[in-house]
Amino acid sequence: ESQKTINLLKYQQEQMKGHAEDLQATKELQDAELQFLKSTLSDLTKQHQQDMTRLQSTSGQVASIAKQRETELIVAVNQMKELSDAKLAQQAEASKRELQQVREELAAL
């Protein structure tokens, strides 16, 4: 009877030992997975920071280009306005000359 009890206790001890080894192996696997996830998170964080830096740089470049284009457009509009004003002034001068010529012709009659 006591031999049965001893054998049962040895069997249970072996089972507990096997269970402890399984738990240790599971813990080591989970630790490795956790380390991998930490490393991945670190890499993704660095990549995100680099992306944000590039985005800010690109945004600054786009804003600079947009400001430059706006300035060029304003200059072009002003030049067109000056040309238009000059053309109107020439037409007004030509009309004055024509009117003066008509007056002179009428006066000659």
C-alpha positions, 0 to 999 in steps of 0.5 A: 500500500505504501509502495503504491502511494510512493509510486503515485507520488513519484508519478505526480512529481514527474507530471509536475516537473513536466508541467513546470518545464512546459511553463518555463518553455512557454515563458521563454517563448512569450519573452521572445515574442515580447522582445520582438514586439518591442523591437518592432514598435521601436523600429516603427516609431523611428520610421514614423518620426522620419516620415513626419520629419520628411513630411514637415520638410516637404510641406515647407517646400510646398509652401515656399513654392506656392508663395513663389508662384503667387508672387510670380502671378502677381508680377504677371498680372501687374505687367498685364495691367501695365501693358493694358494701361499703356495700350489704352493710353495709346488708343486714347492718344490716337483718338485725340489725334483723330479728333483733332484731325477731324476738327481741323478738317471741319475748320477748314470747311 
